[in-house]
Amino acid sequence: MKDGLTGFHRALFDAANDAMFVADAESGTIIDANRKASELLDLPVVRIVGMNQTALHPSGDAGRYARIFDEAIRSERGITEEVYALRADGKRIPVEISVSVMEWQDRRVILGIFRDLSERERIQREIREHRDRIQQYLNVIEVMVVVLDKQGRITLLNRKGHEILGHEQGAILGESWFDTCIPERFRAAVREVFSRMMEGEEKPLEFYENPVLTASGEERILAWHNVILRDDSGRITGSLSSGEDITERRIAKDALRESEARYRLLVDKFDGVICIFHVDGHLLYVNERGADKLGGPAASFEERPLHEVFPHEADMMIERHRGVIHSGIGGDFEDLIHLPTGDRWFWSNVQPVKDANGRSFAVQVISYDITERREAEAARREMIRELEAKNAELERYTYTVSHDLKTPLITIQGYLGLLERDLEKGRVEEARGRIGRITRGADKMYRMLGELLDLSRSGRILAHRERIPCEPLVREAVELAAGPIDHGEIDIAMAPDLPDLFGDRTRLLEVFHNLIENALKFTEGARPPRVEIGARTDGTEPVYFVRDNGIGIEPAYADKVFGLFDKLDGDSDGTGIGLAVVKRIIEVHGGRIWVESKGPGTGSTFSFTLPGAPKGMQEEESDG
């Protein structure tokens, strides 16, 4: 393209203040670039020519830039957007690009004009930092307070002011503030600003820092806030100023600033939280991840006292930080921290920060959020506890199952031998009888194995918890036991207005069904046989019960009835697993179950409790 430009147009092209690139519209190959383009990319023009236009930008944003150029070619109108250009050393440069398509020497070309926005971004960043800079003042008793008359004489100076300036109480009252307390090199300028304020020509600055001269000749840096004093007629009579001594903090910040440039980028992107706290309890620095945890931009927390940033933990932190600074020895800690987003556990390493003279003036705290780890550890401990309990229970069950399953197996094995001899001798009727006994033994084993499966299922996580009307649930359980009820002519009494339950409906139906069937088995012989289902209140929680007037239980065996295969009446039907299933279901729900009986012939009452609905569900139901 250089050959196609006149000397005048070439000079204009190279003299432009913005970087300019010309690329072939079809291939995207750059065919010319000006001097500013070379400066922007830190590449000579001869290196730029021949590059593809996509190489001007970070590779991760290639799709976006392709869309911009495609839209410019398709719409044949200029497009302006803010993007990033990629310098030769890999640095991303913020730029505003204007892309347009034109005809040149019988072909279409793309003209891209890049305006460097680096200076604008720097200015905007400085404006933000200046705007966010907020000086936190202490209570008036904890800062210097000085009142000057219109001539600049000291009319009031509080205790903290005398302490900072090193003068005896009242010694400098009536003296010129500027001649006594302002270093000579600043005296004329400060006096001039004060005079204009007293004449109403200048408003007091919201915030500024000035050095003061102490009685010993030492200079201290104070952060000032000024208010103009007026009399009743509105005439200016003097000024009221409050100043906080920030000398040590300024020295600390200066020391930090020397090293900050070397690692700020690193710590801002660090996955953990990094904070630096001054010995006086102020937060000097927090990285981006820490600011995210605190719920705001990093600049909004710097210079603020710990009691504002961490109101719940400030006293503990200050004591810890001072201990580290005074001893020079750091350490590791785990703390629960109250954050705007909720309470979180943090592991922290606290180390002293020293200035150029080796004096500790602050602490650096590197923290990691370990909330999930602690929760996982707690869950692991609970799982281990449950597994240990399950293993112990499994050992008991294994022993019991192996013992109780032997009985039908021995029966089957014995009758198989007799059956073989009956068949050899042609004793058909005896063989049929033995086959029946073998079948009954197999059926018993089948029932026992089936109920063991139910028992294992009853200890698993509940499928769905809900509020359950109790009366329909009990009626369904009674209906499931209708055969034995009708056969035994048993009277079933169900109390009205049974309180609702909260839990897994299928499992709780199984509870009532098993308790009712258990009661039916042991009412045989009672006249008239009767089973009651009801509820009573024990304190604030309902207690559900199933009561029968059957054979009863010796109180000494009250716990044994819930054991696996434990049958107090060996002649009764069943495998001895049903009540073990009931106990497991109630305990998985978080409830408890027990049996009460005064002894043989007095009947039994099986009672259980269940937790109510969680608070959140109660509120939802109330709102509904």
C-alpha positions in Angstrom: 0.0 0.0 0.0 3.0 2.3 0.6 3.4 2.4 -3.2 -0.2 3.5 -3.6 0.0 6.5 -1.3 1.3 9.9 -2.4 4.0 11.4 -0.3 1.5 13.9 1.2 -1.0 11.1 2.2 1.8 9.0 3.5 3.0 11.8 5.7 -0.6 12.2 7.1 -0.9 8.5 7.6 2.4 8.3 9.6 1.7 11.5 11.5 -1.7 10.4 12.9 -1.9 10.3 16.7 -3.7 7.0 16.6 -2.4 3.6 15.5 -3.7 2.7 12.0 -3.8 -0.7 10.3 -4.9 -1.6 6.8 -5.8 -5.2 6.2 -7.1 -7.2 3.2 -10.9 -7.7 3.8 -10.9 -11.3 2.5 -7.7 -12.8 4.1 -7.3 -10.4 7.1 -3.6 -10.0 6.2 -2.2 -6.6 7.3 -0.8 -4.7 4.3 0.2 -1.5 6.0 0.5 0.2 9.4 1.6 3.6 10.6 4.3 4.8 13.1 1.8 4.9 16.0 0.9 1.3 15.3 4.5 0.4 15.6 4.7 2.2 18.9 1.5 0.6 20.2 2.7 -3.0 19.5 6.4 -2.3 20.1 7.1 -3.9 16.7 8.6 -2.4 13.5 6.2 -1.8 10.7 7.9 -4.4 8.5 7.1 -7.0 11.2 3.5 -5.9 11.4 2.9 -6.1 7.6 2.1 -9.6 6.7 0.6 -10.5 10.1 -3.1 -11.5 10.3 -5.3 -9.0 11.9 -6.3 -11.6 14.6 -2.7 -11.5 15.8 -3.2 -7.9 17.0 -5.4 -9.2 19.9 -5.3 -11.7 22.7 -6.0 -15.2 21.4 -8.7 -15.8 24.0 -10.8 -13.1 22.5 -10.4 -14.1 18.9 -14.1 -14.9 18.5 -15.1 -11.4 19.6 -12.7 -9.7 17.2 -13.7 -11.9 14.3 -17.4 -10.9 14.9 -16.4 -7.2 14.9 -14.6 -7.4 11.5 -17.3 -9.7 10.0 -20.0 -7.2 11.0 -18.0 -4.3 9.5 -17.6 -6.2 6.2 -21.2 -7.3 6.1 -22.8 -4.0 7.1 -20.3 -1.8 5.3 -20.5 0.8 8.1 -18.0 1.9 10.7 -18.0 0.0 14.0 -16.4 1.3 17.2 -15.7 -0.8 20.3 -13.3 -1.0 23.3 -11.1 -4.0 23.2 -7.5 -5.1 24.0 -4.5 -5.0 21.7 -1.6 -7.4 22.3 1.9 -5.9 22.5 5.0 -7.8 21.4 5.9 -8.6 25.0 2.5 -10.1 25.6 1.0 -7.1 27.6 -2.6 -6.4 26.9 -3.2 -2.7 26.0 -6.8 -1.3 26.3 -7.8 0.4 23.0 -10.8 1.9 21.3 -11.0 0.5 17.7 -12.9 2.0 14.9 -13.3 -0.4 12.0 -14.5 0.5 8.5 -14.4 -1.0 5.0 -13.3 0.8 1.9 -12.3 0.2 -1.7 -8.6 0.6 -2.6 -7.0 -0.3 -5.9 -10.0 -2.5 -7.0 -10.1 -4.5 -3.8 -11.8 -4.2 -0.4 -9.7 -3.4 2.6 -10.3 -2.9 6.3 -9.1 0.3 8.0 -8.6 -0.2 11.8 -7.9 2.8 13.9 -6.7 2.0 17.4 -6.7 4.6 20.2 -4.6 3.8 23.2 -6.8 4.0 26.4 -4.0 3.2 28.9 -3.7 6.8 30.2 -7.5 7.1 30.5 -7.7 3.9 32.5 -4.9 5.1 34.8 -6.7 8.4 35.4 -10.0 6.6 36.0 -8.3 4.2 38.5 -6.7 7.2 40.4 -10.1 8.9 40.5 -11.7 5.8 41.9 -8.9 5.4 44.5 -9.3 9.1 45.5 -13.0 8.8 45.8 -12.8 5.6 47.9 -10.3 7.1 50.2 -12.2 7.7 53.4 -10.4 8.7 56.6 -11.9 7.1 59.7 -11.9 9.4 62.7 -11.8 8.3 66.2 -13.9 9.7 69.0 -13.1 13.4 69.6 -11.4 12.4 72.9 -9.0 10.1 70.9 -7.9 12.7 68.3 -6.3 16.1 68.5 -8.9 18.9 68.7 -7.8 22.5 68.2 -9.7 25.7 67.9 -8.1 28.8 66.3 -9.4 32.3 66.3 -9.5 34.4 63.1 -5.9 35.5 63.6 -4.7 31.9 63.9 -4.2 31.9 67.7 -4.8 28.7 69.7 -7.9 29.2 71.9 -8.5 25.5 72.7 -6.4 22.4 72.6 -7.5 19.1 74.1 -5.6 16.5 76.0 -4.7 14.4 73.0 -3.5 17.6 71.2 -1.1 18.4 74.1 0.1 14.8 74.1 0.8 14.7 70.4 2.6 18.1 70.4 4.5 17.4 73.6 3.6 20.6 75.4 2.4 21.0 79.0 -1.3 21.4 79.4 -2.2 25.0 78.5 1.4 26.0 77.7 0.7 27.2 74.1 -2.8 28.6 74.5 -2.9 32.1 72.9 0.2 31.3 70.8 0.2 31.4 67.0 -0.6 28.0 65.6 1.5 28.5 62.6 4.6 29.9 64.3 4.4 27.2 67.1 3.1 24.0 65.5 3.7 24.2 61.7 7.2 23.3 60.2 8.8 26.4 58.7 8.9 25.1 55.2 5.0 24.8 55.2 4.2 27.8 57.4 3.6 30.4 54.7 1.4 28.2 52.5 -0.7 26.9 55.4 -1.1 30.5 56.8 -2.2 31.7 53.3 -4.9 28.9 53.0 -6.1 29.7 56.5 -6.4 33.5 55.7 -8.5 32.8 52.6 -10.8 30.5 54.6 -11.3 33.2 57.3 -12.2 35.7 54.5 -14.7 33.3 53.1 -12.7 33.0 49.8 -12.0 29.3 50.2 -13.9 26.4 51.7 -12.1 24.1 54.1 -10.8 20.9 52.5 -12.9 17.8 53.5 -9.6 15.9 54.1 -6.0 16.7 54.0 -2.7 15.7 55.7 -0.3 18.1 57.2 2.8 17.8 59.4 2.9 19.4 62.8 6.0 20.4 64.8 6.3 19.0 68.3 8.0 20.7 71.3 11.0 18.4 70.7 11.4 19.5 67.1 10.0 16.1 65.7 7.5 16.2 62.9 4.3 14.2 63.1 1.9 13.7 60.2 -1.8 14.3 61.0 -4.9 13.8 59.0 -7.1 16.8 59.4 -10.8 17.6 59.1 -11.8 21.3 59.4 -15.0 23.2 60.2 -15.5 27.0 59.9 -16.9 28.6 63.1 -19.4 31.4 62.9 -21.1 33.7 65.4 -24.9 34.2 65.6 -24.8 36.7 62.8 -23.0 34.3 60.5 -19.7 36.0 60.6 -16.6 33.8 60.5 -14.8 33.7 63.9 -12.3 30.9 63.5 -11.9 27.2 62.8 -12.4 23.9 64.6 -10.0 21.2 63.5 -9.7 17.5 64.4 -6.5 15.7 63.6 -5.5 12.0 63.8 -1.9 11.1 64.2 -1.1 8.8 61.3 2.7 9.0 61.4 3.3 5.4 62.1 0.7 4.3 59.6 2.2 6.6 56.9 5.7 5.1 57.6 4.1 1.6 57.4 2.4 2.4 54.1 5.6 3.9 52.7 7.4 0.7 53.7 4.7 -1.4 52.1 4.7 0.6 49.0 8.3 -0.2 48.3 7.5 -3.9 48.0 3.9 -3.7 47.0 4.6 -3.3 43.3 6.5 -6.6 43.2 3.7 -8.8 44.4 0.4 -6.9 44.2 -0.6 -8.7 41.0 0.3 -12.0 42.5 -1.6 -11.6 45.8 -4.6 -10.0 44.1 -5.1 -13.2 42.0 -4.0 -15.5 44.9 -6.7 -18.1 45.6 -6.6 -17.4 49.4 -7.2 -14.3 51.4 -4.3 -12.0 52.2 -4.6 -9.1 54.6 -2.1 -6.8 56.3 -3.0 -5.3 59.6 -1.2 -2.4 61.3 -0.3 -2.7 65.0 -2.9 0.0 65.8 -5.7 -2.2 64.6 -6.3 -0.8 61.1 -6.5 -2.9 57.9 -3.8 -1.7 55.6 -4.4 -4.1 52.7 -6.7 -6.8 51.5 -6.5 -8.7 48.2 -9.3 -9.1 45.7 -10.3 -12.6 47.1 -10.5 -11.2 50.6 -12.5 -8.2 49.5 -14.9 -10.6 47.7 -15.4 -12.5 51.0 -16.0 -9.2 52.8 -18.6 -8.1 50.3 -17.0 -5.0 48.6 -14.1 -3.5 46.7 -10.7 -3.8 48.3 -10.2 0.0 48.5 -13.3 0.4 50.6 -11.8 -1.7 53.5 -8.3 -0.3 53.5 -7.5 2.2 56.4 -10.6 1.0 58.3 -10.3 -0.2 61.9 -10.8 -3.9 62.6 -13.9 -3.2 64.7 -15.7 -2.1 61.5 -14.4 -4.8 59.2 -14.6 -7.7 61.7 -16.9 -6.5 64.5 -17.2 -9.9 66.1 -13.6 -11.0 66.0 -11.7 -7.6 66.3 -10.7 -7.9 69.9 -9.4 -11.4 69.4 -7.5 -10.5 66.3 -5.9 -7.3 67.8 -4.7 -9.3 70.8 -3.3 -12.0 68.5 -1.6 -9.6 66.1 0.0 -7.6 68.9 1.4 -10.8 70.4 2.9 -11.8 67.0 4.4 -8.3 66.6 5.9 -8.1 70.1 7.3 -11.7 70.0 8.3 -11.7 66.3 6.9 -15.3 66.1 4.0 -16.2 63.8 1.7 -19.1 64.0 -1.3 -21.0 62.5 -4.8 -20.6 63.6 -8.4 -21.8 62.8 -11.2 -19.4 63.4 -14.9 -19.1 62.7 -15.4 -15.7 61.0 -18.7 -13.9 60.7 -19.0 -12.6 57.1 -21.9 -10.8 55.3 -22.5 -14.0 53.3 -22.6 -16.2 56.5 -20.2 -17.8 59.0 -17.1 -19.4 57.5 -14.2 -21.3 59.0 -10.7 -20.1 58.0 -7.2 -21.5 58.5 -4.8 -18.6 58.9 -1.0 -18.2 59.0 0.0 -14.9 60.8 3.5 -13.5 60.4 5.1 -10.2 61.5 5.9 -7.6 58.8 9.1 -5.6 59.3 10.3 -2.2 58.0 13.7 -1.4 56.6 15.1 -1.2 60.1 13.9 -4.6 61.1 11.1 -3.3 63.3 7.8 -5.2 63.3 4.9 -2.8 62.6 2.2 -5.0 61.1 1.2 -8.6 60.5 0.5 -10.4 57.2 -2.4 -12.9 57.4 -2.8 -15.6 54.7 -6.0 -17.4 55.1 -7.9 -20.2 53.3 -11.6 -21.0 53.6 -11.7 -24.5 55.2 -15.5 -24.6 55.8 -16.1 -27.4 53.4 -13.1 -29.3 54.8 -14.3 -29.0 58.4 -17.8 -30.0 57.3 -16.4 -33.0 55.4 -14.3 -34.0 58.5 -17.4 -33.7 60.7 -19.4 -35.8 58.2 -16.5 -38.3 58.1 -16.4 -38.6 61.9 -20.2 -39.1 61.9 -20.0 -41.7 59.2 -17.2 -43.5 61.1 -19.4 -43.5 64.2 -22.4 -44.8 62.2 -20.2 -47.5 60.5 -18.9 -48.6 63.8 -22.4 -48.9 65.2 -23.5 -50.7 62.0 -20.6 -53.1 62.1 -21.4 -53.9 65.8 -25.0 -54.4 64.9 -24.0 -56.5 61.8 -22.0 -58.8 64.0 -24.9 -59.3 66.3 -27.3 -59.9 63.4 -24.8 -62.3 61.6 -24.6 -64.4 64.7 -28.4 -64.4 65.2 -29.2 -65.1 61.6 -26.7 -67.9 61.3 -28.2 -69.5 64.5 -31.9 -69.1 63.6 -31.6 -70.1 60.0 -30.0 -73.4 61.0 -33.3 -74.6 62.5 -35.3 -74.9 59.2 -32.2 -76.1 57.4 -31.7 -78.9 59.8 -35.4 -79.7 59.5 -35.1 -79.8 55.7 -31.9 -81.9 55.8 -33.4 -84.4 58.2 -36.6 -84.9 56.3 -34.8 -85.2 53.0 -33.0 -88.3 54.4 -36.3 -89.8 55.7 -38.0 -88.9 52.4 -35.3 -90.9 50.4 -35.9 -94.0 52.5 -39.7 -93.6 52.2 -39.4 -93.5 48.5 -37.1 -96.5 48.3 -39.6 -98.5 50.3 -42.7 -97.2 48.5 -44.2 -95.4 51.5 -46.0 -92.7 49.5 -48.2 -91.3 52.3 -45.3 -91.0 54.6 -43.3 -89.3 51.8 -46.1 -86.8 51.2 -46.0 -85.9 54.9 -42.3 -85.4 54.9 -42.5 -83.2 51.7 -45.1 -81.0 53.5 -42.7 -80.5 56.5 -39.8 -79.8 54.1 -42.0 -77.2 52.3 -43.0 -75.5 55.6 -39.3 -75.3 56.6 -38.4 -73.7 53.3 -41.4 -71.3 53.6 -40.1 -70.3 57.0 -36.7 -69.6 55.7 -38.2 -67.6 52.8 -40.2 -65.5 55.3 -37.1 -65.0 57.5 -35.0 -63.9 54.5 -37.7 -61.6 53.2 -38.1 -59.9 56.6 -34.3 -59.5 56.9 -34.5 -57.7 53.6 -37.2 -55.4 55.0 -35.0 -54.8 58.1 -32.0 -53.8 55.9 -34.2 -51.4 53.9 -35.7 -49.8 57.0 -32.2 -48.5 58.0 -31.7 -46.5 54.8 -32.3 -42.8 54.0 -35.9 -41.9 54.0 -37.4 -41.4 50.6 -39.6 -38.4 51.3 -40.7 -36.6 54.5 -44.1 -35.0 54.6 -46.9 -34.1 57.0 -49.2 -37.1 57.2 -52.8 -37.2 58.6 -52.6 -39.9 61.1 -56.3 -41.2 61.0 -56.3 -42.3 57.3 -52.9 -43.9 57.8 -54.1 -46.0 60.8 -57.3 -47.0 58.9 -55.1 -48.2 56.0 -52.9 -50.3 58.4 -56.0 -51.8 60.0 -57.4 -52.7 56.6 -54.1 -54.5 55.8 -54.7 -56.7 58.8 -58.4 -57.2 58.1 -58.0 -61.0 57.7 -56.6 -61.8 61.2 -59.0 -59.2 62.7 -62.1 -60.8 61.2 -60.9 -64.3 61.9 -60.2 -63.6 65.6 -63.3 -61.4 66.0 -61.0 -58.8 67.5 -62.3 -55.4 68.6 -60.3 -52.5 67.1 -60.7 -49.2 68.8 -59.1 -46.1 67.2 -59.1 -42.8 69.1 -60.5 -39.7 67.2 -58.5 -36.6 66.3 -55.1 -38.3 66.2 -52.4 -35.7 65.7 -50.6 -35.6 62.3 -47.2 -37.2 61.9 -44.2 -36.0 59.9 -42.1 -38.5 58.0 -42.0 -41.1 55.2 -45.6 -42.3 54.8 -44.7 -45.8 53.4 -42.4 -46.5 56.4 -44.8 -45.2 59.0 -47.6 -47.3 57.5 -45.3 -50.3 58.0 -44.8 -49.2 61.6 -48.5 -49.2 62.4 -49.1 -52.4 60.4 -46.4 -54.3 62.3 -47.5 -53.1 65.7 -51.2 -54.0 64.9 -50.3 -57.5 63.6 -48.1 -58.0 66.7 -51.0 -57.0 69.0 -53.4 -59.3 67.1 -51.1 -62.3 67.6 -50.9 -62.0 71.3 -54.6 -61.3 72.0 -55.6 -64.9 71.4 -57.2 -66.2 74.5 -58.3 -62.8 75.7 -62.0 -62.4 76.1 -63.0 -60.2 74.4 -59.8 -59.6 72.4 -59.2 -55.8 72.0 -56.6 -53.6 70.3 -56.5 -49.8 70.9 -54.7 -47.3 68.7 -54.4 -43.8 70.1 -52.2 -40.9 71.1 -51.5 -38.9 74.3 -49.4 -35.8 75.0 -46.2 -36.1 77.0 -45.0 -32.5 77.6 -45.1 -30.9 74.2 -44.8 -33.9 72.0 -47.5 -36.5 71.0 -46.9 -40.1 72.0 -48.6 -42.7 69.6 -49.5 -46.1 71.0 -50.9 -49.5 70.1 -52.3 -51.3 73.2 -53.6 -54.9 73.5 -55.2 -57.0 76.3 -53.2 -60.1 75.4 -50.6 -62.2 77.2 -48.4 -59.2 78.3 -44.6 -59.1 78.9 -42.4 -59.5 81.9 -40.9 -56.0 82.5 -37.4 -57.5 82.5 -37.8 -58.5 78.8 -39.1 -55.1 77.6 -36.0 -54.3 75.6 -35.5 -57.9 74.3 -38.7 -57.8 72.2 -37.1 -55.4 69.7 -34.1 -57.7 69.1 -33.7 -59.6 65.8 -35.4 -63.0 65.9 -36.1 -62.5 69.6 -39.5 -64.2 70.3 -40.6 -64.4 73.9 -43.3 -66.9 72.8 -41.6 -69.6 70.8 -44.9 -71.1 69.7 -46.3 -67.9 68.2 -46.4 -67.2 64.4 -43.8 -65.0 62.8 -40.0 -64.8 62.5 -39.2 -62.3 65.3 -38.1 -59.6 62.9 -41.2 -57.4 62.7 -40.5 -55.4 65.9 -36.9 -55.0 65.0 -38.0 -53.4 61.7 -40.4 -51.1 63.6 -37.6 -49.9 65.9 -35.2 -49.3 63.0 -37.8 -47.2 61.2 -38.6 -45.1 64.2 -34.9 -44.4 65.0 -34.2 -43.5 61.4 -36.9 -40.9 61.7 -35.2 -39.5 64.9 -37.8 -40.9 67.3 -37.9 -43.5 70.0 -40.0 -46.5 70.8 -40.7 -48.6 73.9 -43.1 -51.2 75.4 -44.8 -51.1 78.7 -46.5 -54.1 80.5 -47.2 -55.0 84.1 -46.5 -58.6 83.4 -48.1 -61.8 82.0 -51.8 -61.6 81.4 -52.0 -57.7 81.6 -51.6 -56.8 78.0 -48.9 -54.6 76.4 -48.7 -51.0 75.2 -46.2 -50.2 72.4 -45.5 -46.4 72.3 -43.4 -44.2 70.0 -42.6 -40.5 69.4 -41.5 -38.7 66.2 -39.9 -35.3 65.7 -42.2 -32.6 64.3 -41.8 -30.8 61.0 -38.6 -28.7 60.6 -39.0 -24.9 61.3 -38.8 -24.0 57.6 -41.6 -26.3 56.7 -43.7 -25.1 59.5 -43.3 -21.5 58.2 -44.2 -22.6 54.7 -47.3 -24.3 55.9 -48.2 -21.2 58.0 -47.8 -18.9 55.0 -49.9 -21.3 52.9 
